[in-house]
Each structure stands twice: as structure tokens, then as C-alpha cells.
Amino acid sequence: MAKIQLKQRLGDLLVQAGNITEEQLTEALAEQRASGRKLGTTLVDMGLLSEEQLMRFLAQQLNVPFIDLQSLDIQPKTAQLLPEVLARRYRALVFDQVGNKVYLGTADPADLNAIDALEDRLSKYDIEWAVVRESQLFEVFDQLYRRTDEISSYASQLGQEYSENEEFNLADSVTDDSEGEATVARMLQSIFEDAVQVKASDIHIEPDNGLLRIRMRVDGQLQEQIIDQAKIAAALVLRLKLIAGLDISEKRLPQDGRFNMNARGHSIDVRLSTMPIQYGESVVMRLLDQSAGILSMDETGMPAHLMKRFRLQLTRPHGMILVTGPTGSGKTTTLYGALSEMNTAETKIITVEDPVEYRLPRISQVQVNAKIDLTFSNVLRTALRQDPDVLLVGEMRDHETVEIGLRGALTGHLVLSTLHTNDAISSALRLLDMGAPGYLVASSLRAIIAQRLVKRVCNNCTAPYQPTADELSWLQFIADDLDIKQFSFQKGRGCQTCHQTGHRGRVGVFEWLEMNDDMIKALRNDDTHEFSEAAKKSSHYQPLARAAFDYAARGITSVSEVLRLAEYIVESEQGD
């Protein structure tokens, strides 16, 4: 088809159509000259037009369709007809292909240099143009331009370098200038870049029978890539051990290490764990993006009324505050958010962690090391002699740590810590089970936060959802004081942005338990039943499942996520 081209300048067309005034155009052009941005982007940023209004106007002027990318199921191989570097540079995407015809969406059809470059690159195809939103483009780029093909290519190259009949040569592999080592390094870099691109929290490298699995946890869910080159697993594991400073000759015992690396402009702290399995060694790496910074308390998703009470407790000079939940529930994020608010020149803060996850200025952070007897309890004893105002204990792991922490809270220090328990009520009882005297828990414990992460409904493909009869029954059980049928719920249909899952991102769900006179009295008497009853009657207490239901009723999360979170209720009922 003919080259798409505006017959007049964009600004003049918008004025003629009555979308903006001459004065607004003059103001936008001045802003454009100062910022160096495109005129269309400037108009949107100034609030004179919405992005969709601008794109629909351009599509109408050019007589081409306006396409909603989120409504399409775009295949990565189709998008990759246009290399990523050109797609990002010229803000364009091949979103479909039929025979020799490609459908090319652009966010800037007024850029004639870009149009020429794109047509030159795709000269062997017939191009059908469309206009798309720039914001949608950048959302789908990270999903479509994955490093999976690149990773597979490096794996095949390694497989050829280490043939089936050739033993993996340890001495050669550790030589930095060897060809195999360079390929291993490039493959690992691609794996890390892919993980950063999709915001993965963990990378799993798992040798299996005749193949290698590389899995990444994104929004709490694993995504798998299978490599038909099982023999290269040893090369990857060896390289990672070298980077982390582990014993490369030890393959029979688990090892733990950490290192820092850069990927896509991000500084990533990697916590590595190896474990011998049937077909070699499994490696799991937890990724902490140091360049992203620490979330503030306002960014954790904690409801305003709970945030107010939490902040009030943080101003108290002494006492213990616990944050509880399973691994990966966001406990550390909540605690570091609290520390960042308290981190002032007037406040001495000491943390005892295993490991130190985020490094904070002004705060004395101690990494425990059991090999040299630098345990939680030993460090805590010393920390209490360092004149702290606030102590963060990474985890209440044993009786000794619990008792020292409680006594520290009793003797004029604010102590923050975590426990691996299902909910807030069971956390206080766990302290008793770990041997802490009831009077000490009653005197020291101030508040408990239990939390989980639930998946958000994808904003791009959300749609009304009618729960099944069984789901309605469970929802009614969770919110027994409400008429469930009066609420409307949402569910993601599945789209390009959310990998067809219907969910994108996660949000914290919180349960707050603040000690009152009735609970303190029950703890002093070691009466666990009375404590539980008093806690449930507390004015500020709301179970986790009910908090999740409130999110579902507001369309933030799905019914399936509420029921998943409520499984512990079922297990508790079965236990009774």
C-alpha cells in the first residue's frame, strides 16, 4: 500500500478539527522545544488530549485502523519479524502476519524517518499499517521480546561444544578465555536479562532426565522453558558456583551463596542455593532488585486505617511488633518500609538477618553465620549492648531468640521481627509453644500483622464474573455478615499483557491484631482458648480471608484468589 503520511502538520490538523486551540498549540510547541519530546507526547503529558483520543485522531486522518493491542493474541515469532532494537527505537510492532502480508502498528505515524526505516527493513513484505497506543507498545514489548530463543540458541551451541561422548572438562571450563566459558557466561546473562524483563522473583535451573528445565517465578507463578540439552546443566551450575564463591568440587552437599550482577540496567542481588538431585544439581536463585529501591509503607498496599495504627505502634519507645506469613508473602518488604520511615539521625537501628536482603544507610546490619557461631541469639545479646532504639530480628527461630527478643522489648527497645505462621492469632500462641513465658509475651507483645500476596486482576482484560454456586457458598462463609449476591466480581479474560492468565501483579492482604486488656490477661494466664476468643472480638481484627474478599468486591483481585487464600480455613476445620 502507499506510504502513510499526514498531509499537514499534526498540530495544525488538531487545531482545524477543534481538538485544541491555537493558544494551546503555541504553548505545547514551546514545551516541546524545551523538552525535546514529540508533539503528540507533549500534548498528552499536558493533559490537552488523552492518548487514545490522539491515536484515534491520527488513525482517522491516515485512513488506517486504530488497534487495541491488549485485545490481540500476538505470537512472539510474528513480533520478532521486526528486531527488538528497531521496534523500541521506532515505537512499532508487527502484530500479525498472513502469508506475505504483515500488519504493522506504529505509535508515531507522523515520524517520516521512522516510517521509511520500517518500510526498508520489512521491504520483502506487503505492509498494512495501523495506529496503536505507545503505552500499550511498551507493555507488550517485554512480553514478546523474551530471551527464550536466545537461551535455546546458546544451549545448542554449548551442546555442540560438549558432545555426548566428551566428558565435561572442569579445568577447561574455569578458564575465562575458553570458548565454552564465554558461551556459558552469555547464556546466563540472557537468563538473567529475561528474568529482569518479566520481573521474576526466582530462577530455577533443574536438570531432569534428558533435558534441562529453566523456570522463572512471575507474580508467584512459575513459567517453564525446556532445553533439550541436559548435559549443559553442569556447565551452568559450575559457572554460578564460581561467581558465588562456592566449592566447585563439592557436588554431594547443598551450598548457599550470593553475588551481585547487572542486567538491563538493574543491579540485582542474587541469593543462590544448590541442592544435589537425581540428575545433577538443582540451583534456585532469589533475585532482589537493589536499583528498584525499597517500597515505602504507602506502596505496600496496606489499607489506610491499618497503616495509621501501624505507624502509631512504630512511635512507641518499646515493645514487640511481629509480621507473619509464609515465605514470599512480603514480610521483609513491610518491615523494610517501616525501617525506612524510622531511619533518622536520632534513631539507632540494628538489624540481625539471614541474609541481609537490602542495604540501608545509617542502619547497622548484621549477617548471621552459624558456621562461626554468629547466631541470632548471640548477635542479639551484643546488639542490646550497642544502645539501639530499634532492633529488627530477621526471624524468631528458636526459644533463645524469642526470649532475648521479648526481654529486649521489655527493657526499652522497639523490636520488629517475623514468624512463619498462618495468621495473627496463631503467631502469639506460637511464641508460647516455643517456650516463652506467658507473662513475658503479655508484657512485651504490642501488635501482629499477618499478610499474604494475592494476584491482581489484569486491568487490560478485566470482565464481570459470576461465581459458581460452590464459590458463592464459600464467599458467604467468609463474609457471613453480608449478602454476597449484592456484590459484583471481576475476572481477567486473559490477554497479551498477562500471558493469558487473567492476573497481573500482586497486592498485599493484611490482618491486624493489636493487644488489648482481655488478650493480655489471657496470655498471662496461659489461656490460649480465651486469647483466641478475645482476639476475634477485637474491634480492629479482620481475618485475612475477609480482607481478601473486600479486594474481590472492589474488583482488585479475583474470587479464585480469595478462595485460595481461604484454604487454611478449610484445613483448620478439617483439623477440628
C-alpha positions as CSV (number, residue, x, y, z in Angstrom):
1,M,0.0,0.0,0.0
2,A,1.0,3.6,-0.3
3,K,3.2,5.2,2.4
4,I,1.2,6.6,5.3
5,Q,1.8,10.3,5.6
6,L,0.0,13.2,7.2
7,K,-0.9,15.9,4.7
8,Q,-0.4,18.6,7.2
9,R,1.5,19.1,10.5
10,L,-0.2,17.3,13.4
11,G,-0.7,20.5,15.4
12,D,-2.4,22.3,12.5
13,L,-4.7,19.3,12.0
14,L,-5.7,19.2,15.6
15,V,-6.5,22.9,15.6
16,Q,-8.6,22.6,12.4
17,A,-10.5,19.7,14.0
18,G,-11.2,21.7,17.1
19,N,-9.3,19.3,19.4
20,I,-7.0,22.1,20.7
21,T,-6.9,25.8,20.3
22,E,-4.2,27.9,18.7
23,E,-3.1,29.1,22.1
24,Q,-2.7,25.6,23.4
25,L,-0.7,24.6,20.3
26,T,1.6,27.5,20.8
27,E,2.1,26.5,24.5
28,A,2.7,22.9,23.5
29,L,5.2,23.8,20.8
30,A,7.1,25.8,23.4
31,E,7.1,22.9,25.8
32,Q,8.2,20.6,23.0
33,R,11.2,22.7,22.2
34,A,12.2,22.8,25.8
35,S,11.8,19.1,26.5
36,G,12.8,17.6,23.1
37,R,9.8,15.3,23.1
38,K,7.4,14.6,20.3
39,L,4.4,17.0,19.9
40,G,1.9,14.2,20.4
41,T,3.6,13.1,23.6
42,T,3.8,16.7,24.8
43,L,0.0,17.2,24.2
44,V,-0.8,14.1,26.2
45,D,1.5,14.9,29.1
46,M,0.0,18.4,29.3
47,G,-3.5,16.9,29.6
48,L,-4.8,18.6,26.4
49,L,-5.6,15.2,24.9
50,S,-5.8,11.6,26.1
51,E,-3.5,9.1,24.4
52,E,-6.5,7.2,23.0
53,Q,-8.0,10.4,21.6
54,L,-4.8,11.3,19.9
55,M,-4.3,7.8,18.4
56,R,-7.8,7.6,17.1
57,F,-7.5,11.1,15.5
58,L,-4.3,10.0,13.8
59,A,-5.9,6.8,12.5
60,Q,-8.8,8.7,11.1
61,Q,-6.6,11.3,9.4
62,L,-4.4,8.5,7.8
63,N,-7.4,6.3,7.0
64,V,-5.9,3.3,8.8
65,P,-7.4,1.3,11.7
66,F,-6.7,2.0,15.4
67,I,-5.8,-1.2,17.1
68,D,-6.1,-2.2,20.8
69,L,-3.0,-4.4,21.2
70,Q,-4.3,-5.8,24.5
71,S,-7.2,-7.5,22.7
72,L,-4.9,-9.4,20.4
73,D,-3.0,-12.7,21.0
74,I,0.3,-11.8,19.3
75,Q,2.8,-14.5,18.7
76,P,6.4,-13.7,19.7
77,K,7.7,-15.1,16.4
78,T,5.4,-12.7,14.5
79,A,6.6,-9.7,16.5
80,Q,10.2,-10.7,16.1
81,L,10.0,-10.2,12.3
82,L,11.0,-6.7,13.4
83,P,14.1,-6.8,15.7
84,E,13.6,-5.6,19.2
85,V,16.1,-2.7,18.9
86,L,14.2,-1.3,15.9
87,A,10.8,-1.9,17.5
88,R,11.7,0.1,20.6
89,R,13.6,2.8,18.6
90,Y,10.7,3.5,16.2
91,R,7.9,2.6,18.5
92,A,6.4,0.0,16.2
93,L,5.2,-3.6,16.3
94,V,4.4,-6.4,13.9
95,F,1.2,-7.7,15.5
96,D,0.0,-10.2,12.8
97,Q,1.1,-11.9,9.6
98,V,-0.9,-13.5,6.8
99,G,1.2,-15.0,4.1
100,N,3.5,-12.3,2.7
101,K,1.4,-9.5,4.4
102,V,2.4,-8.1,7.8
103,Y,0.3,-5.8,10.0
104,L,2.5,-3.1,11.5
105,G,1.3,-0.9,14.3
106,T,3.0,2.4,15.0
107,A,2.6,4.9,17.8
108,D,4.1,7.8,15.8
109,P,2.9,7.8,12.2
110,A,4.0,11.4,11.9
111,D,7.7,10.4,12.1
112,L,8.5,10.0,8.4
113,N,12.1,8.9,9.1
114,A,10.8,6.1,11.2
115,I,8.2,5.1,8.5
116,D,11.0,5.0,5.9
117,A,13.3,2.9,8.1
118,L,10.5,0.4,8.9
119,E,9.4,0.0,5.3
120,D,13.0,-0.5,4.3
121,R,13.5,-3.2,7.0
122,L,10.3,-5.0,6.0
123,S,10.7,-4.4,2.3
124,K,10.1,-8.0,1.4
125,Y,6.6,-7.9,2.9
126,D,3.4,-6.1,2.0
127,I,2.7,-3.8,4.9
128,E,-0.7,-3.0,6.3
129,W,-0.4,0.0,8.7
130,A,-2.3,0.6,11.9
131,V,-2.1,3.1,14.8
132,V,-1.5,1.8,18.3
133,R,-1.1,3.3,21.7
134,E,2.5,3.9,22.8
135,S,1.8,2.9,26.4
136,Q,0.5,-0.5,25.2
137,L,3.5,-0.9,23.0
138,F,6.0,-0.7,25.9
139,E,3.8,-3.1,27.9
140,V,3.9,-5.8,25.3
141,F,7.5,-5.4,24.2
142,D,8.8,-7.0,27.4
143,Q,6.3,-9.9,27.0
144,L,7.0,-10.6,23.3
145,Y,10.8,-10.0,23.1
146,R,11.7,-12.7,25.6
147,R,15.2,-14.2,25.6
148,T,13.9,-17.8,25.3
149,D,15.1,-18.3,21.7
150,E,18.4,-16.7,22.6
151,I,18.8,-19.0,25.6
152,S,17.9,-22.1,23.5
153,S,20.5,-21.0,20.9
154,Y,23.3,-20.7,23.5
155,A,22.2,-24.1,24.9
156,S,22.5,-25.7,21.4
157,Q,25.9,-24.1,20.9
158,L,27.1,-25.5,24.3
159,G,25.7,-28.9,23.5
160,Q,27.9,-29.0,20.3
161,E,30.9,-27.8,22.2
162,Y,30.4,-30.5,24.9
163,S,29.5,-33.5,22.7
164,E,27.7,-36.6,24.0
165,N,30.9,-38.6,24.1
166,E,33.0,-35.9,25.7
167,E,33.3,-35.6,29.5
168,F,32.8,-32.1,30.8
169,N,36.3,-30.8,31.4
170,L,36.4,-28.9,34.7
171,A,39.8,-27.4,34.1
172,D,38.9,-26.0,30.7
173,S,35.6,-24.6,31.9
174,V,37.1,-22.4,34.5
175,T,39.4,-20.7,32.0
176,D,38.0,-17.3,31.3
177,D,39.1,-17.2,27.7
178,S,37.8,-20.6,26.8
179,E,35.1,-20.7,24.1
180,G,32.8,-22.8,26.3
181,E,33.1,-20.5,29.3
182,A,32.2,-17.5,27.1
183,T,29.1,-19.2,25.8
184,V,28.1,-20.2,29.4
185,A,28.5,-16.6,30.5
186,R,26.4,-15.3,27.6
187,M,23.7,-17.9,28.3
188,L,23.5,-17.0,32.0
189,Q,23.4,-13.3,31.1
190,S,20.5,-13.9,28.8
191,I,18.7,-15.9,31.5
192,F,19.1,-13.0,34.0
193,E,18.0,-10.4,31.5
194,D,14.9,-12.4,30.6
195,A,14.1,-12.7,34.4
196,V,14.5,-8.9,34.9
197,Q,12.4,-8.2,31.8
198,V,9.4,-10.1,33.2
199,K,10.1,-9.1,36.8
200,A,10.7,-12.6,38.0
201,S,11.4,-13.1,41.7
202,D,13.2,-16.5,41.3
203,I,15.1,-18.5,38.7
204,H,15.1,-22.3,38.9
205,I,17.7,-24.4,37.0
206,E,16.7,-28.0,37.2
207,P,18.4,-30.9,35.3
208,D,16.0,-33.7,34.5
209,N,16.1,-37.0,32.6
210,G,17.5,-36.0,29.2
211,L,16.6,-32.3,29.5
212,L,17.1,-29.1,31.4
213,R,14.3,-27.1,32.9
214,I,14.6,-23.3,33.4
215,R,11.7,-21.9,35.4
216,M,11.0,-18.4,36.5
217,R,8.5,-17.3,39.1
218,V,6.5,-14.3,37.9
219,D,3.7,-13.0,40.2
220,G,4.0,-16.1,42.3
221,Q,3.6,-18.5,39.4
222,L,6.3,-20.5,37.7
223,Q,6.9,-20.2,33.9
224,E,8.9,-23.0,32.3
225,Q,11.3,-23.3,29.4
226,I,12.5,-26.7,28.5
227,I,16.0,-27.1,27.0
228,D,16.9,-30.4,25.2
229,Q,20.5,-30.2,26.3
230,A,20.7,-31.9,29.7
231,K,24.5,-32.2,29.7
232,I,25.0,-28.4,29.8
233,A,23.4,-28.2,33.3
234,A,26.8,-29.0,34.9
235,A,28.4,-26.1,33.0
236,L,25.8,-23.6,34.2
237,V,25.9,-24.8,37.8
238,L,29.7,-24.7,37.8
239,R,29.8,-21.1,36.4
240,L,27.2,-20.0,39.1
241,K,29.3,-21.6,41.9
242,L,32.4,-19.8,40.7
243,I,30.5,-16.4,40.7
244,A,29.1,-17.1,44.2
245,G,32.5,-18.2,45.6
246,L,31.3,-21.8,46.4
247,D,33.2,-25.0,46.4
248,I,33.1,-26.2,42.8
249,S,34.4,-29.7,43.7
250,E,31.5,-30.4,46.1
251,K,28.5,-31.8,44.4
252,R,27.1,-34.1,47.1
253,L,26.1,-31.5,49.6
254,P,23.9,-28.3,49.4
255,Q,25.6,-25.0,49.3
256,D,24.4,-21.4,49.7
257,G,25.9,-18.2,48.3
258,R,25.2,-14.8,46.9
259,F,26.5,-12.4,44.3
260,N,25.6,-9.1,42.6
261,M,25.1,-8.7,38.8
262,N,23.8,-6.2,36.3
263,A,21.1,-6.9,33.8
264,R,19.2,-4.4,31.6
265,G,20.5,-1.5,33.8
266,H,19.3,-3.1,37.0
267,S,21.6,-4.0,39.9
268,I,20.4,-7.4,41.0
269,D,21.4,-9.1,44.3
270,V,21.3,-12.9,43.7
271,R,20.8,-15.4,46.6
272,L,21.8,-18.8,45.3
273,S,21.1,-22.2,46.7
274,T,22.3,-25.5,45.3
275,M,21.0,-29.0,46.1
276,P,22.0,-32.4,44.8
277,I,19.1,-34.2,43.0
278,Q,18.8,-37.4,40.9
279,Y,20.1,-35.9,37.7
280,G,22.7,-33.5,39.0
281,E,22.4,-30.3,41.0
282,S,19.4,-28.1,41.2
283,V,20.0,-24.3,41.5
284,V,17.5,-21.8,42.8
285,M,18.2,-18.1,42.7
286,R,16.2,-15.4,44.5
287,L,16.5,-12.1,42.7
288,L,16.4,-8.8,44.7
289,D,16.4,-5.7,42.5
290,Q,18.5,-3.2,44.5
291,S,18.1,-0.5,41.9
292,A,14.3,-0.5,42.3
293,G,14.8,0.7,45.9
294,I,12.7,-0.2,48.9
295,L,8.9,0.2,48.8
296,S,7.6,2.8,51.2
297,M,4.9,1.8,53.6
298,D,2.3,3.6,51.4
299,E,3.3,1.4,48.5
300,T,2.8,-1.9,50.3
301,G,-1.0,-1.8,49.7
302,M,-1.8,-1.7,53.4
303,P,-5.3,-0.1,54.0
304,A,-5.2,3.4,55.4
305,H,-6.8,2.5,58.7
306,L,-4.3,-0.2,59.4
307,M,-1.4,1.9,58.2
308,K,-2.5,4.6,60.8
309,R,-2.4,2.1,63.6
310,F,0.8,0.5,62.5
311,R,2.6,3.9,62.4
312,L,1.2,4.7,65.8
313,Q,2.8,1.5,67.2
314,L,6.1,2.4,65.5
315,T,6.2,5.6,67.5
316,R,6.2,3.7,70.8
317,P,9.5,3.5,72.5
318,H,9.4,-0.2,73.4
319,G,7.5,-3.4,72.7
320,M,7.5,-6.1,70.0
321,I,5.7,-6.0,66.7
322,L,5.5,-9.2,64.6
323,V,4.9,-9.6,60.9
324,T,3.9,-13.1,60.0
325,G,3.2,-15.2,56.9
326,P,4.8,-17.9,54.8
327,T,8.0,-17.4,52.6
328,G,7.3,-14.9,49.8
329,S,4.4,-13.1,51.5
330,G,6.1,-9.7,51.6
331,K,7.1,-9.7,55.3
332,T,10.5,-8.3,54.6
333,T,9.1,-5.6,52.3
334,T,6.7,-4.4,55.1
335,L,9.5,-4.4,57.7
336,Y,12.0,-2.5,55.5
337,G,9.3,0.0,54.7
338,A,8.9,0.6,58.4
339,L,12.6,0.9,58.9
340,S,13.0,3.4,56.1
341,E,10.4,5.7,57.9
342,M,12.2,5.3,61.2
343,N,15.7,5.7,59.8
344,T,16.6,9.2,61.1
345,A,19.8,10.6,62.6
346,E,18.2,10.5,66.0
347,T,17.3,6.8,65.9
348,K,19.9,3.9,66.3
349,I,18.7,0.9,64.4
350,I,20.3,-2.5,64.3
351,T,19.2,-5.5,62.2
352,V,20.1,-9.2,62.6
353,E,19.3,-11.0,59.4
354,D,19.9,-14.2,57.5
355,P,20.6,-13.0,54.9
356,V,20.8,-9.1,54.7
357,E,18.4,-8.5,51.8
358,Y,18.5,-4.8,51.3
359,R,21.4,-2.5,52.4
360,L,20.3,0.7,54.1
361,P,22.4,3.7,55.0
362,R,22.9,4.6,58.7
363,I,21.5,1.2,59.9
364,S,23.8,-1.4,61.4
365,Q,23.0,-4.6,59.6
366,V,24.4,-7.9,60.8
367,Q,24.5,-11.1,58.7
368,V,24.3,-14.2,60.9
369,N,26.7,-17.0,60.3
370,A,26.1,-20.3,62.1
371,K,29.5,-21.7,61.0
372,I,31.3,-19.3,63.3
373,D,28.6,-19.3,65.9
374,L,27.3,-15.9,64.9
375,T,23.7,-16.9,65.6
376,F,20.6,-14.8,66.1
377,S,20.8,-15.2,69.9
378,N,24.5,-14.4,70.1
379,V,24.2,-11.3,67.9
380,L,21.1,-10.1,69.8
381,R,22.9,-10.2,73.1
382,T,25.7,-8.0,71.7
383,A,23.2,-5.7,69.9
384,L,21.4,-4.9,73.1
385,R,24.7,-3.6,74.5
386,Q,25.0,-1.3,71.4
387,D,22.4,1.2,72.7
388,P,19.8,0.6,70.0
389,D,16.4,2.3,69.8
390,V,15.1,-0.2,67.3
391,L,16.0,-3.9,66.7
392,L,15.0,-5.9,63.7
393,V,15.3,-9.6,64.1
394,G,15.0,-11.4,60.8
395,E,13.1,-14.3,62.3
396,M,12.1,-15.7,65.7
397,R,13.6,-19.2,65.1
398,D,14.1,-20.7,68.5
399,H,13.3,-20.4,72.2
400,E,16.5,-18.5,72.9
401,T,16.0,-15.9,70.2
402,V,12.3,-15.4,71.2
403,E,13.2,-14.9,74.9
404,I,16.0,-12.4,74.2
405,G,13.8,-10.5,71.8
406,L,10.9,-10.3,74.2
407,R,13.2,-9.2,77.1
408,G,14.7,-6.6,74.8
409,A,11.2,-5.3,74.0
410,L,10.5,-5.2,77.8
411,T,13.6,-3.3,78.6
412,G,13.1,-0.2,76.5
413,H,13.7,-1.3,72.8
414,L,11.3,-1.4,69.9
415,V,11.7,-4.9,68.4
416,L,10.5,-5.9,65.0
417,S,10.5,-9.5,63.8
418,T,8.9,-12.2,61.7
419,L,7.3,-15.6,62.3
420,H,6.2,-18.3,59.8
421,T,2.6,-18.7,60.9
422,N,-0.8,-18.8,59.2
423,D,-2.4,-15.8,60.9
424,A,-2.0,-13.2,63.6
425,I,-3.8,-15.2,66.4
426,S,-1.6,-18.3,66.0
427,S,1.5,-16.1,66.0
428,A,1.1,-15.1,69.6
429,L,0.3,-18.7,70.5
430,R,3.4,-19.9,68.6
431,L,5.6,-17.8,71.0
432,L,4.1,-19.7,73.9
433,D,4.7,-23.0,72.1
434,M,8.3,-22.0,71.6
435,G,8.7,-21.8,75.4
436,A,8.3,-18.1,76.1
437,P,6.6,-17.5,79.4
438,G,3.0,-16.1,79.1
439,Y,3.7,-13.1,81.3
440,L,6.7,-12.1,79.1
441,V,4.7,-12.3,75.9
442,A,1.8,-10.4,77.5
443,S,4.2,-7.6,78.7
444,S,6.2,-7.3,75.5
445,L,4.0,-8.0,72.5
446,R,2.2,-5.0,71.1
447,A,0.8,-5.9,67.7
448,I,0.9,-8.6,65.0
449,I,0.5,-8.2,61.2
450,A,-0.3,-11.3,59.2
451,Q,-0.1,-10.9,55.5
452,R,-0.3,-12.6,52.1
453,L,0.1,-11.5,48.5
454,V,-2.8,-12.1,46.1
455,K,-2.8,-11.6,42.4
456,R,-4.4,-8.6,40.9
457,V,-6.9,-8.9,38.1
458,C,-5.3,-7.7,34.9
459,N,-6.6,-4.2,34.2
460,N,-6.3,-4.8,30.4
461,C,-8.7,-7.7,30.2
462,T,-10.9,-7.4,33.2
463,A,-14.5,-8.5,32.8
464,P,-17.5,-9.2,35.1
465,Y,-17.6,-12.6,36.7
466,Q,-20.5,-14.6,38.1
467,P,-19.2,-17.0,40.9
468,T,-20.5,-20.6,40.8
469,A,-22.9,-21.9,43.5
470,D,-20.0,-23.5,45.4
471,E,-17.9,-20.3,45.2
472,L,-20.9,-18.3,46.5
473,S,-21.2,-20.6,49.4
474,W,-17.6,-20.2,50.4
475,L,-17.7,-16.4,49.9
476,Q,-20.8,-16.3,52.1
477,F,-18.9,-18.3,54.8
478,I,-16.0,-15.9,54.6
479,A,-18.2,-12.7,54.8
480,D,-21.1,-14.2,56.8
481,D,-22.5,-10.7,57.8
482,L,-23.1,-9.7,54.2
483,D,-25.4,-10.6,51.3
484,I,-22.9,-11.9,48.8
485,K,-25.4,-11.7,45.9
486,Q,-25.4,-7.9,46.1
487,F,-21.7,-7.8,45.0
488,S,-20.2,-7.9,41.5
489,F,-16.9,-9.5,40.9
490,Q,-14.2,-9.3,38.2
491,K,-12.0,-11.8,36.4
492,G,-9.4,-11.4,33.8
493,R,-10.2,-12.9,30.4
494,G,-6.5,-13.4,29.6
495,C,-4.5,-11.2,27.2
496,Q,-1.1,-10.5,25.8
497,T,0.0,-8.4,28.9
498,C,-0.9,-11.1,31.5
499,H,0.3,-14.1,29.5
500,Q,-3.3,-15.2,29.1
501,T,-3.6,-15.8,32.9
502,G,-6.1,-13.0,33.8
503,H,-3.8,-11.8,36.5
504,R,-1.0,-9.2,36.5
505,G,0.9,-8.0,39.6
506,R,0.2,-8.7,43.2
507,V,-1.1,-6.8,46.2
508,G,-0.8,-7.3,49.9
509,V,-3.6,-8.5,52.1
510,F,-3.2,-7.7,55.8
511,E,-4.7,-8.9,59.1
512,W,-4.0,-6.6,62.1
513,L,-4.1,-7.8,65.7
514,E,-3.4,-5.2,68.5
515,M,-3.1,-6.4,72.0
516,N,-5.9,-5.3,74.4
517,D,-6.5,-5.9,78.1
518,D,-8.5,-9.1,77.5
519,M,-5.8,-10.6,75.3
520,I,-3.0,-9.6,77.7
521,K,-4.9,-11.2,80.6
522,A,-5.4,-14.4,78.7
523,L,-1.7,-14.6,77.8
524,R,-0.7,-14.0,81.4
525,N,-2.8,-17.0,82.4
526,D,-1.5,-19.1,79.5
527,D,-5.1,-19.5,78.4
528,T,-4.9,-20.0,74.6
529,H,-8.6,-20.5,74.1
530,E,-9.5,-17.3,75.9
531,F,-6.8,-15.4,74.0
532,S,-8.2,-16.6,70.6
533,E,-11.8,-15.6,71.6
534,A,-10.7,-12.2,72.8
535,A,-8.7,-11.6,69.6
536,K,-11.6,-12.4,67.4
537,K,-13.8,-9.9,69.3
538,S,-11.2,-7.2,69.0
539,S,-12.6,-4.1,67.3
540,H,-9.7,-3.8,64.8
541,Y,-9.4,-7.5,63.9
542,Q,-10.4,-8.8,60.5
543,P,-9.3,-12.2,59.2
544,L,-7.1,-12.4,56.1
545,A,-9.8,-14.1,54.0
546,R,-12.3,-11.3,54.8
547,A,-9.7,-8.7,53.8
548,A,-9.2,-10.6,50.5
549,F,-12.9,-10.7,50.0
550,D,-13.0,-6.9,50.3
551,Y,-10.4,-6.7,47.5
552,A,-12.5,-9.0,45.3
553,A,-15.7,-6.9,45.9
554,R,-13.7,-3.9,44.7
555,G,-12.5,-5.7,41.6
556,I,-8.9,-5.7,42.7
557,T,-8.5,-9.5,42.9
558,S,-10.4,-12.5,41.7
559,V,-12.7,-14.9,43.5
560,S,-10.3,-17.7,42.9
561,E,-7.6,-15.8,44.8
562,V,-9.9,-15.3,47.7
563,L,-10.7,-19.0,47.9
564,R,-7.0,-19.9,47.5
565,L,-6.2,-17.7,50.4
566,A,-9.0,-19.1,52.5
567,E,-7.7,-22.7,52.2
568,Y,-6.2,-22.5,55.6
569,I,-9.8,-22.1,57.0
570,V,-10.7,-25.4,55.4
571,E,-7.7,-27.1,56.8
572,S,-8.4,-25.7,60.2
573,E,-12.0,-27.0,60.0
574,Q,-10.8,-30.5,59.0
575,G,-8.3,-30.5,61.8
576,D,-11.0,-29.8,64.3
